[in-house]
Amino acid sequence: MIMLYSSALGFTTILDLLGTFAFAVSGIRWASTKKFDWFGAYVIGLVTAIGGGTTRDLLLNVTPFWMQDATYLIITGVALLATLLFRNGLFRWGRALFLFDSIGLGLFTVVGIGKSLEAGFPFWVCIMMGAITGSVGGVIRDVLLNEIPLLFRKDIYALACIAGGIVYMICYRSGLSASLTELLAALTVISIRIIAVRYHVQLPFLKPLHPDPDNKEDKE
């Protein structure tokens, strides 16, 4: 049964919907830099928003969430409309794209952990599912846009999800409320992403095991 509206939205559901909007806007904004048409931008926004959650659900052997609730498709449409109508306001700040991506990453990480816990998986699996939920949509987006996925570059991305998962585990086992646990975990992911970019905290590159003689950098 398709559910368009819910009379009683839980805190996790609210985080899920907010994360969907944030990631959809991020994907649509990236699509605009490649001069996609409106439909193409919608598709990129949609796969960014649902790609990670779909991968998670397939791994958990459950029906992908968006096939049971049309809200996610509608929210992506709203994100596209908001981008078209308020693009100057939404993206006047040069780092707005990064902010939307960071918010989506944090919120989706929490949603992935929560759904995995409900399915009865151990915490280490839940943390992995949180990272998958938060980051795989961005990987699919980057592949479709012919970009090197952000996950595989030097930026702190998936590690932020793992850190958020650890905070979630600590709060959960400490007996904190579900809402506070989810909020603290999401803020951890978002904060780490912002701090890492602000202060240029990066992982080192993996140097070639066999230097390329034609590569000037290797010679240096």
TORBARO-564221 format. One line per 8 residues: number of its first residue (from 1); for each residue x, y, z of N, C-alpha, C. Coordinates in Angstrom, 1 decimal. Example, Ala and Ser with C-alpha at 12.3 -4.5 7.8 and 13.67 -1.06 7.14 Angstrom:
<nodes>
1> 13.2,-5.7,7.8,12.3,-4.5,7.8,13.2,-3.3,7.8 ~ 12.8,-2.2,7.1,13.7,-1.1,7.1,12.9,0.0,7.9 $
</nodes>
This chain:
<nodes>
1> 0.8,-1.2,0.0,0.0,0.0,0.0,0.9,1.2,0.0 ~ 0.6,2.2,-0.9,1.4,3.4,-1.0,0.9,4.4,0.0 ~ 1.8,4.9,0.8,1.5,5.9,1.8,2.0,7.2,1.4 ~ 1.0,8.2,1.2,1.4,9.5,0.8,1.6,10.4,2.0 ~ 0.9,10.1,3.0,1.0,11.0,4.2,0.9,10.1,5.5 ~ 1.4,10.6,6.5,1.4,9.9,7.8,0.9,10.8,8.9 ~ -0.1,10.4,9.6,-0.7,11.2,10.7,0.3,11.4,11.9 ~ 1.2,10.4,12.0,2.0,10.5,13.2,3.5,10.2,12.8 $
9> 4.2,11.2,12.4,5.6,11.0,12.0,6.5,10.8,13.2 ~ 7.3,9.8,13.2,8.3,9.6,14.2,9.5,10.4,13.9 ~ 10.3,10.6,15.0,11.5,11.4,14.8,12.4,10.9,13.7 ~ 12.6,9.5,13.7,13.4,8.9,12.6,12.9,9.2,11.3 ~ 11.5,9.1,11.1,10.9,9.4,9.8,11.1,10.8,9.4 ~ 11.1,11.7,10.3,11.3,13.2,10.0,12.8,13.3,9.5 ~ 13.7,12.7,10.2,15.1,12.7,9.8,15.3,12.2,8.4 ~ 14.5,11.1,8.1,14.6,10.4,6.8,14.1,11.4,5.7 $
17> 13.0,12.0,6.0,12.4,13.0,5.0,13.3,14.2,4.8 ~ 13.9,14.7,5.9,14.8,15.9,5.7,16.0,15.5,5.0 ~ 16.5,14.3,5.3,17.7,13.8,4.6,17.4,13.6,3.1 ~ 16.3,13.1,2.8,15.9,12.9,1.4,15.9,14.3,0.6 ~ 15.3,15.3,1.3,15.2,16.6,0.6,16.7,17.2,0.5 ~ 17.5,17.0,1.5,18.8,17.6,1.5,19.7,16.9,0.4 ~ 19.6,15.6,0.3,20.4,14.9,-0.7,19.8,15.1,-2.1 ~ 18.5,15.2,-2.2,17.9,15.5,-3.5,18.4,16.9,-4.1 $
25> 18.3,17.9,-3.2,18.8,19.2,-3.6,20.3,19.1,-4.0 ~ 21.1,18.4,-3.2,22.5,18.3,-3.5,22.7,17.7,-4.9 ~ 22.0,16.6,-5.2,22.1,15.9,-6.5,21.6,16.8,-7.6 ~ 20.5,17.5,-7.4,20.0,18.4,-8.5,21.0,19.5,-8.7 ~ 21.6,20.0,-7.7,22.5,21.1,-7.9,23.8,20.6,-8.6 ~ 24.2,19.4,-8.3,25.4,18.9,-9.1,25.0,18.7,-10.5 ~ 23.7,18.2,-10.8,23.3,18.0,-12.2,23.3,19.3,-12.9 ~ 22.9,20.4,-12.3,22.9,21.7,-12.9,24.3,22.1,-13.4 $
33> 25.3,21.7,-12.7,26.7,22.1,-13.2,27.0,21.3,-14.5 ~ 26.3,20.2,-14.8,26.6,19.5,-16.0,25.6,19.8,-17.1 ~ 24.7,20.8,-16.8,23.7,21.3,-17.8,22.7,20.2,-18.1 ~ 22.2,19.5,-17.1,21.2,18.5,-17.4,19.8,19.2,-17.6 ~ 18.9,18.5,-18.3,17.6,19.1,-18.3,16.8,18.8,-17.1 ~ 15.6,19.2,-17.0,14.8,19.1,-15.7,14.6,17.6,-15.3 ~ 14.3,16.8,-16.3,14.1,15.4,-16.0,15.4,14.7,-15.6 ~ 16.5,15.0,-16.3,17.8,14.5,-15.9,18.2,14.9,-14.5 $
41> 17.9,16.2,-14.1,18.2,16.7,-12.8,17.4,16.0,-11.8 ~ 16.1,15.7,-12.1,15.2,15.0,-11.1,15.8,13.6,-10.9 ~ 16.2,12.9,-12.0,16.7,11.5,-11.8,18.0,11.5,-10.9 ~ 18.9,12.5,-11.2,20.1,12.6,-10.4,19.8,12.8,-8.9 ~ 18.8,13.8,-8.7,18.4,14.0,-7.3,17.8,12.8,-6.7 ~ 17.0,12.0,-7.4,16.4,10.9,-6.9,17.4,9.8,-6.5 ~ 18.3,9.5,-7.4,19.2,8.4,-7.1,20.2,8.8,-5.9 ~ 20.4,10.1,-5.8,21.3,10.6,-4.7,20.5,10.4,-3.4 $
49> 19.2,10.6,-3.4,18.4,10.5,-2.2,18.1,9.1,-1.8 ~ 17.9,8.2,-2.8,17.4,6.8,-2.5,18.4,5.8,-2.7 ~ 19.6,6.1,-3.3,20.5,5.1,-3.7,21.1,4.3,-2.5 ~ 21.5,5.1,-1.5,22.1,4.4,-0.3,21.1,3.6,0.4 ~ 19.9,4.1,0.6,18.8,3.4,1.3,18.4,2.1,0.6 ~ 18.4,2.2,-0.8,18.0,1.1,-1.6,19.0,0.0,-1.4 ~ 20.3,0.3,-1.5,21.4,-0.6,-1.3,21.3,-1.3,0.1 ~ 21.0,-0.5,1.1,20.9,-1.0,2.4,19.8,-2.0,2.5 $
57> 18.6,-1.7,2.0,17.4,-2.6,2.1,17.7,-3.9,1.3 ~ 18.4,-3.8,0.2,18.7,-5.0,-0.6,19.6,-5.9,0.2 ~ 20.6,-5.3,0.9,21.5,-6.1,1.7,20.8,-6.7,3.0 ~ 19.8,-6.0,3.5,19.0,-6.4,4.6,17.9,-7.4,4.2 ~ 17.8,-7.6,2.9,16.7,-8.5,2.3,15.3,-8.1,2.6 ~ 15.1,-6.7,2.5,13.7,-6.2,2.6,13.4,-5.4,1.4 ~ 12.1,-5.1,1.2,11.7,-4.4,0.0,12.2,-2.9,0.1 ~ 12.8,-2.4,-0.9,13.3,-1.0,-0.9,12.2,0.0,-0.4 $
65> 12.6,0.9,0.5,11.6,1.7,1.2,10.8,2.6,0.2 ~ 11.4,3.0,-0.9,10.7,4.0,-1.8,9.6,3.2,-2.6 ~ 9.7,1.9,-2.6,8.7,1.1,-3.3,7.4,0.9,-2.5 ~ 7.5,1.3,-1.2,6.3,1.2,-0.3,5.7,2.5,0.1 ~ 6.4,3.6,-0.3,6.0,4.9,0.1,6.4,6.0,-1.0 ~ 5.4,6.5,-1.6,5.7,7.5,-2.7,6.2,8.8,-2.2 ~ 6.2,9.0,-0.9,6.7,10.3,-0.4,8.0,10.7,-0.9 ~ 8.9,9.7,-1.0,10.3,10.0,-1.4,10.4,10.6,-2.8 $
73> 9.6,10.0,-3.7,9.5,10.5,-5.1,9.0,11.9,-5.1 ~ 8.0,12.2,-4.3,7.3,13.5,-4.2,8.3,14.5,-3.6 ~ 9.0,14.2,-2.6,10.0,15.1,-2.0,11.1,15.5,-3.0 ~ 11.5,14.5,-3.8,12.5,14.9,-4.8,11.9,15.9,-5.8 ~ 10.7,15.7,-6.2,10.0,16.7,-7.0,9.9,18.0,-6.4 ~ 9.6,18.1,-5.1,9.6,19.3,-4.3,11.0,20.0,-4.3 ~ 12.0,19.1,-4.2,13.4,19.7,-4.2,13.7,20.3,-5.5 ~ 13.3,19.6,-6.6,13.6,20.2,-7.9,12.8,21.5,-8.1 $
81> 11.6,21.6,-7.6,10.8,22.8,-7.7,11.4,23.9,-6.9 ~ 11.8,23.6,-5.7,12.5,24.6,-4.8,13.8,25.1,-5.5 ~ 14.5,24.2,-6.1,15.7,24.6,-6.8,15.5,25.6,-7.9 ~ 14.4,25.3,-8.7,14.1,26.1,-9.8,13.6,27.5,-9.4 ~ 12.8,27.5,-8.3,12.1,28.7,-7.9,13.0,29.6,-7.1 ~ 13.8,29.0,-6.2,14.6,29.7,-5.3,16.1,29.5,-5.4 ~ 16.6,29.2,-6.6,18.0,28.8,-6.8,18.9,29.9,-6.3 ~ 18.5,31.2,-6.5,19.4,32.3,-6.1,19.5,32.4,-4.6 $
89> 18.4,32.1,-3.9,18.4,32.1,-2.5,19.1,30.9,-1.9 ~ 18.8,29.7,-2.5,19.3,28.5,-1.9,20.8,28.4,-2.1 ~ 21.3,28.9,-3.2,22.7,28.7,-3.5,23.5,30.0,-3.6 ~ 23.0,31.1,-3.0,23.8,32.3,-2.9,25.1,32.1,-2.2 ~ 25.0,31.3,-1.1,26.2,31.0,-0.4,27.0,29.9,-1.1 ~ 28.2,30.1,-1.4,29.0,29.3,-2.3,29.1,27.8,-1.7 ~ 29.0,27.7,-0.4,29.1,26.3,0.1,27.8,25.6,0.5 ~ 26.8,26.2,-0.1,25.4,25.6,0.2,25.4,24.1,-0.3 $
97> 26.0,23.8,-1.4,25.9,22.5,-2.0,26.6,21.5,-1.0 ~ 27.7,21.9,-0.5,28.4,21.1,0.5,27.6,20.9,1.8 ~ 26.9,22.0,2.2,26.1,21.9,3.4,25.0,21.0,3.3 ~ 24.2,21.0,2.1,23.1,20.1,1.9,23.6,18.7,1.9 ~ 24.8,18.4,1.3,25.4,17.1,1.2,25.7,16.6,2.6 ~ 26.3,17.5,3.4,26.7,17.1,4.8,25.5,16.7,5.6 ~ 24.4,17.6,5.5,23.2,17.3,6.3,22.6,16.0,5.9 ~ 22.5,15.8,4.6,21.9,14.5,4.1,22.8,13.3,4.6 $
105> 24.1,13.4,4.6,25.0,12.4,5.0,24.7,12.0,6.5 ~ 24.6,13.0,7.3,24.4,12.8,8.7,23.0,12.2,9.0 ~ 22.0,12.7,8.4,20.6,12.2,8.7,20.4,10.8,8.1 ~ 21.0,10.5,7.0,20.8,9.2,6.4,21.6,8.1,7.1 ~ 22.7,8.5,7.7,23.5,7.6,8.5,22.7,7.1,9.7 ~ 22.1,8.0,10.3,21.3,7.7,11.5,20.1,6.8,11.1 ~ 19.4,7.1,10.0,18.3,6.3,9.6,18.7,4.9,9.2 ~ 19.9,4.8,8.6,20.4,3.4,8.2,20.7,2.6,9.5 $
113> 21.3,3.2,10.5,21.6,2.5,11.7,20.3,2.1,12.4 ~ 19.4,3.0,12.5,18.1,2.7,13.2,17.3,1.5,12.5 ~ 17.3,1.6,11.2,16.5,0.5,10.5,17.2,-0.8,10.6 ~ 18.5,-0.8,10.7,19.3,-2.1,10.8,19.1,-2.6,12.2 ~ 19.1,-1.8,13.2,18.8,-2.2,14.6,17.4,-2.9,14.7 ~ 16.5,-2.2,14.1,15.1,-2.8,14.1,15.0,-4.2,13.5 ~ 15.9,-4.4,12.5,16.0,-5.7,11.8,16.7,-6.8,12.6 ~ 17.3,-6.3,13.8,17.9,-7.3,14.7,19.4,-7.6,14.4 $
121> 20.1,-6.8,13.6,21.5,-7.0,13.3,22.4,-6.5,14.4 ~ 23.6,-7.1,14.5,24.5,-6.6,15.5,25.0,-5.2,15.2 ~ 25.6,-4.5,16.2,25.9,-3.1,16.0,26.9,-2.8,14.9 ~ 27.9,-3.7,14.8,28.9,-3.5,13.7,28.3,-3.5,12.3 ~ 27.3,-4.4,12.2,26.6,-4.4,10.9,25.8,-3.1,10.7 ~ 25.1,-2.6,11.8,24.3,-1.4,11.8,25.2,-0.2,11.4 ~ 26.4,-0.1,11.9,27.3,1.0,11.6,27.6,0.9,10.1 ~ 27.9,-0.2,9.6,28.2,-0.4,8.2,27.0,0.0,7.3 $
129> 25.8,-0.4,7.7,24.6,0.0,7.0,24.3,1.5,7.1 ~ 24.7,2.1,8.2,24.6,3.5,8.3,25.5,4.2,7.3 ~ 26.7,3.8,7.2,27.7,4.3,6.2,27.2,4.1,4.8 ~ 26.7,3.0,4.5,26.1,2.7,3.2,25.0,3.6,2.8 ~ 24.0,3.7,3.8,22.9,4.5,3.6,23.3,6.0,3.3 ~ 24.3,6.5,4.0,24.7,7.9,3.9,25.5,8.1,2.6 ~ 26.3,7.2,2.2,27.3,7.5,1.2,27.1,6.9,-0.2 ~ 26.4,5.8,-0.3,26.3,5.1,-1.6,25.5,6.0,-2.6 $
137> 24.5,6.7,-2.2,23.7,7.6,-3.1,24.6,8.6,-3.8 ~ 25.6,9.1,-3.0,26.5,10.1,-3.6,27.5,9.4,-4.6 ~ 27.8,8.1,-4.3,28.7,7.4,-5.2,28.0,7.2,-6.6 ~ 26.7,6.8,-6.5,25.9,6.6,-7.7,25.8,7.9,-8.5 ~ 25.5,9.0,-7.8,25.4,10.3,-8.4,26.7,10.7,-9.1 ~ 27.8,10.5,-8.4,29.1,10.9,-9.0,29.4,10.0,-10.3 ~ 29.1,8.7,-10.2,29.3,7.9,-11.4,28.5,8.3,-12.6 ~ 27.2,8.6,-12.3,26.3,9.1,-13.4,26.8,10.5,-14.0 $
145> 27.4,11.3,-13.1,27.9,12.6,-13.6,29.4,12.5,-14.1 ~ 29.9,11.3,-14.2,31.3,11.1,-14.7,32.3,11.8,-13.8 ~ 32.1,11.7,-12.5,33.1,12.2,-11.5,33.7,11.1,-10.7 ~ 34.9,11.3,-10.2,35.4,10.4,-9.2,34.6,10.5,-7.9 ~ 34.0,9.3,-7.5,33.2,9.4,-6.3,33.9,10.0,-5.1 ~ 33.2,10.9,-4.4,33.7,11.6,-3.3,34.2,10.6,-2.2 ~ 33.5,9.5,-2.1,33.8,8.5,-1.1,35.3,8.0,-1.3 ~ 35.8,8.0,-2.5,37.1,7.4,-2.8,38.2,8.4,-2.8 $
153> 37.8,9.7,-2.6,38.9,10.7,-2.6,39.4,11.0,-1.2 ~ 40.2,12.0,-1.1,40.9,12.3,0.2,40.0,12.9,1.3 ~ 38.8,13.3,0.9,37.9,13.9,1.9,37.4,12.9,2.9 ~ 37.2,13.4,4.1,36.6,12.6,5.2,35.1,12.5,4.9 ~ 34.7,11.3,4.5,33.3,11.1,4.1,32.7,9.9,4.8 ~ 33.1,8.7,4.4,32.5,7.5,5.0,33.0,7.4,6.4 ~ 34.2,7.9,6.7,34.7,7.8,8.1,33.9,8.7,9.0 ~ 33.3,9.7,8.5,32.4,10.5,9.3,31.2,9.7,9.7 $
161> 30.7,8.9,8.8,29.5,8.1,9.0,29.9,7.0,10.1 ~ 31.0,6.5,10.0,31.5,5.5,11.0,31.6,6.1,12.4 ~ 32.1,7.3,12.4,32.3,8.0,13.7,30.9,8.3,14.3 ~ 29.9,8.7,13.4,28.6,8.9,13.9,27.9,7.6,14.4 ~ 28.3,6.5,13.7,27.7,5.2,14.2,28.3,4.8,15.6 ~ 29.5,5.1,15.8,30.1,4.8,17.1,29.5,5.6,18.2 ~ 29.2,6.9,17.9,28.5,7.8,18.9,27.1,7.3,19.1 ~ 26.4,6.8,18.1,25.1,6.2,18.2,25.2,5.0,19.1 $
169> 26.1,4.1,18.9,26.3,2.9,19.8,26.5,3.3,21.2 ~ 27.4,4.3,21.5,27.7,4.7,22.9,26.4,5.2,23.5 ~ 25.7,6.1,22.8,24.5,6.7,23.4,23.4,5.7,23.6 ~ 23.3,4.8,22.6,22.2,3.7,22.7,22.5,2.8,23.9 ~ 23.7,2.4,24.1,24.0,1.5,25.2,24.1,2.3,26.6 ~ 24.1,3.6,26.5,24.1,4.4,27.7,22.7,4.7,28.2 ~ 21.7,4.3,27.4,20.3,4.4,27.8,19.7,5.7,27.5 ~ 20.3,6.5,26.6,19.7,7.8,26.2,18.5,7.6,25.3 $
177> 17.6,8.5,25.3,16.4,8.4,24.5,16.8,8.2,23.0 ~ 15.9,7.6,22.3,16.2,7.4,20.8,16.3,8.7,20.1 ~ 15.5,9.7,20.4,15.6,10.9,19.7,16.9,11.6,19.9 ~ 17.4,11.6,21.2,18.6,12.3,21.5,19.8,11.5,20.9 ~ 19.7,10.2,20.9,20.8,9.4,20.3,20.9,9.7,18.9 ~ 19.8,9.7,18.1,19.8,10.0,16.7,20.3,11.4,16.4 ~ 19.9,12.3,17.2,20.3,13.7,17.0,21.8,13.9,17.2 ~ 22.4,13.3,18.3,23.8,13.4,18.6,24.6,12.7,17.5 $
185> 24.2,11.6,17.0,24.9,10.8,16.0,24.9,11.6,14.7 ~ 23.8,12.2,14.3,23.7,13.0,13.1,24.6,14.2,13.2 ~ 24.5,14.9,14.3,25.4,16.1,14.5,26.9,15.7,14.4 ~ 27.2,14.6,14.9,28.6,14.1,14.9,29.1,14.0,13.4 ~ 28.3,13.4,12.6,28.6,13.2,11.2,28.8,14.5,10.5 ~ 27.8,15.4,10.7,27.8,16.7,10.0,28.9,17.6,10.5 ~ 29.2,17.5,11.8,30.3,18.3,12.4,31.6,17.9,11.9 ~ 31.8,16.6,11.8,33.1,16.1,11.3,33.3,16.5,9.9 $
193> 32.3,16.4,9.1,32.4,16.8,7.6,32.8,18.3,7.5 ~ 32.1,19.1,8.3,32.3,20.6,8.2,33.7,20.9,8.7 ~ 34.1,20.3,9.9,35.5,20.6,10.4,36.6,20.1,9.5 ~ 36.4,18.9,8.9,37.4,18.4,8.0,37.6,19.3,6.8 ~ 36.5,19.8,6.3,36.7,20.7,5.1,37.2,22.0,5.5 ~ 36.7,22.5,6.6,37.1,23.9,7.1,38.6,23.9,7.4 ~ 39.1,22.9,8.0,40.5,22.9,8.4,41.4,21.9,7.6 ~ 40.9,21.5,6.5,41.6,20.7,5.5,42.2,19.4,6.1 $
201> 41.3,18.8,6.9,41.7,17.5,7.5,41.5,16.4,6.4 ~ 42.5,15.7,6.0,42.4,14.8,4.9,43.2,13.5,5.2 ~ 42.7,12.4,4.5,43.5,11.2,4.6,44.6,11.3,3.6 ~ 45.7,10.6,3.9,46.9,10.6,2.9,46.5,9.8,1.7 ~ 47.1,10.2,0.5,46.9,9.5,-0.7,47.7,8.2,-0.6 ~ 47.2,7.2,-1.3,48.0,5.9,-1.4,48.9,6.1,-2.6 ~ 50.2,6.1,-2.3,51.2,6.3,-3.4,51.3,5.0,-4.2 ~ 51.6,5.1,-5.5,51.8,4.0,-6.4,52.9,3.0,-5.8 $
209> 52.6,1.7,-5.8,53.6,0.8,-5.4,54.8,0.7,-6.4 ~ 54.5,0.9,-7.6,55.5,0.9,-8.7,55.4,2.2,-9.4 ~ 56.3,3.2,-9.1,56.3,4.5,-9.7,56.3,4.5,-11.2 ~ 55.4,5.3,-11.7,55.4,5.5,-13.2,56.5,6.3,-13.7 ~ 57.4,5.8,-14.5,58.5,6.7,-14.9,58.1,7.9,-15.7 ~ 56.9,7.9,-16.3,56.4,9.0,-17.0,55.7,10.1,-16.2 ~ 55.6,9.8,-14.9,54.9,10.7,-14.0,55.9,11.6,-13.3 ~ 55.8,12.9,-13.6,56.7,13.8,-13.0,56.7,13.9,-11.5 $
217> 55.5,13.7,-10.9,55.3,13.8,-9.5,56.1,12.6,-8.8 ~ 56.1,11.5,-9.4,56.8,10.3,-8.9,58.3,10.6,-8.9 ~ 58.8,11.2,-9.9,60.2,11.5,-10.0,60.7,12.5,-9.0 ~ 59.7,13.4,-8.6,60.1,14.4,-7.6,60.1,13.7,-6.2 $
</nodes>
